[in-house]
Amino acid sequence: MEWKNLFRILIFVSMFSNIIYAQSYKISYRMNYKPDSLSEEIQTKDMILLIKNKKSKFYSKDQYLNDSIVIEKEKTGGNVHKKYDYHFMVIKDNREKKTNRFTVLLRDLYKISGASPLFKWEISKVTKKIGDYNCQKAMLTYSGRTWEAWFTNDIALQNGPYVFDGLPGLIVYMKDSGNNYEFSFTGIKKDETTDIRYLSAKPLDITAKQWVKVQKDHYNDPYREMKTGNVKVRWQDKDGKEFVPDYKELTKNEQQYIKKHNNPIELAGAVRYP
């Protein structure tokens, strides 16, 4: 192949890639997961991946729908109840190679910023059809879990659920070897109304190390805000009579719950509680 023809092909591929990323998309996933790795209980959550100008936002469908209503109401000065369902939310900037992870604890929204992971995918020759898409298998070991992923070149978006990306096409299915997390693609459409920047609450910027401390502090005294009066709570029995709770017993029960539900997607980041 002459170098001039090769140069034309490279220019075309680059232009095509830029056209794809200049458009806005809303991609839907269904996430099945185990909050407790030792339990067979599975929870299901519908998630949305918004893509616009090499930036993306992965978060719950409920939050996406609520944000869409809030944005429209704010234009006319209207009021609407805001949700704060930001567990599992990730905002990526592929141009800057930065990833922001979000989570909520009690009344606060936290943002942990850092460099985007560099995934070492092992792409297999194995292929199969998933829905209407021709897919190819890839494997990944990342943050304490081994993942099986299926991507499609039919959708030329190098993105996927949560922090995962970097394959030649969109990830349409993904699960870890322990069956703790599973992501299934359910649809895609162009969405020019996408506003990736919008958040219904101002996040607190912290480091990963500080986030571990926040979780440990909460574990050690989960009812601190109530005991100090920063959060007003009226405790009532089944007859409506007020009473003072046994915070020691409540704390013990809450700590057991926290330790059981300590199964994050990035397992290597799980907090080691006493």
N, C-alpha and C positions, 0 to 999 in steps of 0.2 A: 504493500500500500504506500503510495507516495505521501510525503510528509504534508503536502497541501491538503489532500483529502482527509488525512488524520486530523489535521488542525480544524477543518470544517466540522467534522464529527464532534470533536471536543467542544467547539463553540456551540453547536446545536444542543448537546447534552446539558451544557451549563445554562443556556437560555431556557430550556425546558424545565430544568430544576428550579430556576428562579421564578418561572411562571407559576409552577405548582405551589411554591412557598409564598407567593404574593397573594394567593387566594385564601379565603377563610373557610374553615371547616368545623363542623360539630360532629364528633364521633362518639357513639354510644357503646358502653361496655356494661356487662353484668359481672359483678364481683361476688364470688362465694368465698367465705373465709371462716376460720375457726378462731374466735377470741381466746379460747382455751385449747391449747394444743393437745391436752390429755382427754378432751371431751369429743364426742362425735357430733355435738351440736354445731350446725352450720348456719351462719347468717348470710343474707343476701342483700346487696346494695347496688342500685343502679348508679353508674358513674358516667360522667361526660368528659371528653377530651376536646378542648377548644384549641384550634391552631390558627395563628394569624402572624404573618410577617416574621417567621422563624422563632416565634414565641408560642408557648403552649401552656395550657392550664388544665389540670386533671382534678376533678372534684365531684361531689355527689350531685346527682340529678336534682334532688330536692333543693339543694342550695342554688343550683343554676336557675331553676324555675323561680325561686324566691327573689334572687338577684335581678332577674329580668323584669319582674313586677315592680320591684323597688326602684330600679333605674327609670322606668317609665313614669311612675308616680312622682318621683323627685323632680321631673321636668315640669310638672304642673303644680308642684307644691303640695301634693297629697301625702298622706301618711299611710304606712302599711307596716304590719308586723314583720320584723326582720328575723331570719333564722341565722344560726351560727353552727352549721353542720360542716365544719372544716377538717374533720378527721380524714386522713389520707390525702389531703390536698397537696399538690405539687405544681409550682410554676417554673417553667424552664425557659431560659434564653439561650437558644442554640448559637446565636451570633456571638454572645459574650462567654459562652460555655459556662453558664452559672445555673445552679438549681436551688430553688427555695422550697423547703419543706414546711408545712404548716400543721399545727395541731391545737386542740383546745383542751384546757384543764380548768374546771370550775368556770369562772367568769372571763377568763383571759384567753386571747388568741396569740399564739407564739409563732414566730418565723425564724427558721434556722437556715442561714444562707451558706453556700459553699460552692466549690468548683463541681461541675457536672462529672459524674462517674465516667470512667473510660471502660466500657464493657468489652470483655474478651470473648466474643461469641465464637462458638464452634458450629459452623454451618454444615449441615448434612446434605447428602444427595437425595434423601428420602422426601418424597412429595405426596400430597393427597389433596383432595377437594374438600374444602370446608364451606358449606353453603354454595354460593355461586363463584367462589374464588379458588384459584389454583394456588396452593400453599406449599411452603418448603419448611422443613424442620431445622431448628437451631437449639443448641444447648448453652447454658450459662451457669457458672458458679459465681455467686455474688452475695456478700454480706451474710454468710452462714447458711445459705440455701442453694440448692441446685434446681435450676429451672429448665423446663421444656417449653419452647416457644414455636409457634407456627406463624410465618409471615407471608404476605402476598405481594408479588410484583405488580399485580393488577391495580393496586393503589400505591402510587409512587410517593408515599410519605414515609420518611424514615423516623417513625415515631411509634408510640405504644402507650400502654397503661402505666400509671405511677411514674417512676423515674426512667423506665426502660425505653431505649431507643437504639439507633445505630445499625439496624439491619437494612438490607436493600429495599425493603417495602414495609408497609404497615403491619404491625403485630395484630393478628386477629384472634389468637388464642394463646394462653400462657398459664402454666401451673407449676407449683414447686413439687419436688419429689415426695414430700411428706403429706401432700394433699391438704395443706393449710390455707393456701390461697390459689384461686382460679379466676382468670379474667377471660371473658368471652365477648367478642365483638358482636354487636347487635344492629349496627346501622351507621351510615354516614350521609351527610348532606352539606351543601355549601351554606354558610351562615355569615352574611356580611354584617350582621348586627353585633357580632362578637365584641365584648369589652373585657379583655383578659385582666386589665388593671383593677377592676372594681372589687372591693371587699366591703362587706357590711360592718366590719369592725376594724379599728386600727390595731395592727399586730405589734407585739413586743419583740424587738430584735434581740435574739440571744444566740450564744454559741452552742454547739452540741454538748460541750462539757457543762455549761450552765443549765441546759435542759435536763440533763441527768440529775443535777442537784435539785432542780424544781420538783422533779418526780419523787426523789427521795424525801425531800422536806414534806411533800404532801402525804407520802406513805407514813412518815413518822407521826404526823398530827393532822389527819384528814379533816377534822372538824374545828380546826383552829379559828377559822373565820367566824364560825357560829359562836364559839365559846368566848371570843373577844368582843362580839357584838357588831363586827363589821358587816355581817350578814344577819338580818333579822329573820328568825324562824319561830313560829308558834307550833309547839308540839301538842297534839291532841290525841286522846284515846278514841276508841270506836264510838264512845258516847258523846264526844265533843268536849270532854273535860281536859283542860290544859295540865301538862305535867312537865317535870324536869327530867330529861333523858339521862340514862347511864352512858356518858360519853366514853367511858373505858370499854364497855361492852361493844358499843357502836364502832369504836376505833378498831377493836380486835376483828370484828366481822368485816369491816371495810378493808383492812389489811389482807385478810384472806382472799377477798374478792380481787384486789389489785394483783396479788401474786399469781392467782389463777389466770387472770386475763392479761398476761404479759407475753403476748405472741405477735410482735410487730412484723411487718413485711420484711424489713431489714433486721434479721434476727440477731446479727452481731451487735446491734445497738440496744438490745434488750437490757433493761436495768437489772442488776443483781441485788435483790432485796435481802434483808437479814433472814 
